[in-house]
Amino acid sequence: MEMRKLAYLGPEGTFTEEALRIMSPDAERMPCPSVSAALDAVRREEADAAVVPLENSLEGGISSTLDELAWGQPLMIVAELLLPVRFSLLARPGTEIGHIKRVITHQAAQTQCRNFLARELPNAFVIAAASTAAAAQEVSLPGSPYDAAIGAAIAGEHYGLIEVASDIGDRSDTVTRFIQVTRPGPLPEPTGADRTSLVAYLADDHAGALLDMLSQFATRGINLTRIESRPTGDGIGQYFFHFDAEGHVSEARVGEALSGLHRISADVRFLGSYPRADGLSPRIRRGTTDVEFAEATEWLERIRKGT
Ligand SMILES: O=C(O)C(=O)Cc1ccccc1
């Protein structure tokens, strides 16, 4: 079998690379300079799949990924992974913490190390990089204007930096959710512990418009694991919604909720049904099993035929 080629948020040494190595240890790796570049590599068929960060337990959704999935040529999530992340302060050998004035890192890392930065480096400027490894690489360049990077300890090793401080995250139990994305195709088989992701755009703005969308899930007994509003770009107050729901679209209650959502929305983009990394199965409410949906459909057919 030909080796699968996986694009990811690079360069070498990102947390995303760590996630990719766990998800697909045998794949060929294609580091990309941004989430957009990784997803576009899949769209252009230069890669079979991409691994990108989606969500963090401290910060919520990673906006760049959410927006990339919502617009452009559709892509489909086929797998997810939860990865605990630990941050280190990385600098060129010989650097003392007292001399660090300019720090570079990924925005998600900055937010997760906010307390450390306020306490230990209150006067340092923090500059955003495309990834934590891009930041480490930048600090390693001769004549770099940056004194330190925040990233994985392994990125420090890779780019010849030392760990000035380790485990500097505000919480030690922070987890990041990474996804593997392909071009639309056959769905992963249902496992009984699945997640379905989608985005929905409002048909018309009215009181209770979001409640109407949520009701589609609620009346079918579907628990949501994430909901996020993102601006459409059309002006202040114009939003669309990301939903992660428990279950697989092949299950009746999830399918019915999605058709209901389709009826009341301007557009629904299906982003995939795939196994949950935590393996948790939903509690299925009475009256929402596949058997009960099938019985109800048969009953309706009988009364319509008058039999
Ligand atoms: O920049 C990285 O290394 C990434 O993979 C993105 C990221 C940044 C901070 C926390 C989790 C993921």
The ligand as a Tripos MOL2 file, in Angstrom:
@<TRIPOS>MOLECULE
LIG
   12    12     1     0     0
SMALL
NO_CHARGES

@<TRIPOS>ATOM
      1 O1          1.8860   25.6980   17.5700 O.co2     1 LIG1
      2 C1          1.7890   24.4830   17.8080 C.2       1 LIG1
      3 O2          2.7010   23.7630   18.2290 O.co2     1 LIG1
      4 C2          0.5020   23.8770   17.5790 C.2       1 LIG1
      5 O3          0.4450   22.7270   17.2770 O.2       1 LIG1
      6 C3         -0.7100   24.7020   17.8640 C.3       1 LIG1
      7 C4         -0.9200   24.7060   19.3290 C.ar      1 LIG1
      8 C5         -0.4350   25.7570   20.0990 C.ar      1 LIG1
      9 C6         -0.6490   25.7510   21.4760 C.ar      1 LIG1
     10 C7         -1.3280   24.7110   22.0690 C.ar      1 LIG1
     11 C8         -1.7930   23.6640   21.2990 C.ar      1 LIG1
     12 C9         -1.5940   23.6580   19.9200 C.ar      1 LIG1
@<TRIPOS>BOND
     1     1     2 2
     2     2     3 1
     3     2     4 1
     4     4     5 2
     5     4     6 1
     6     6     7 1
     7     7     8 ar
     8     7    12 ar
     9     8     9 ar
    10     9    10 ar
    11    10    11 ar
    12    11    12 ar
@<TRIPOS>SUBSTRUCTURE
     1 LIG1         1 GROUP 0 **** ****
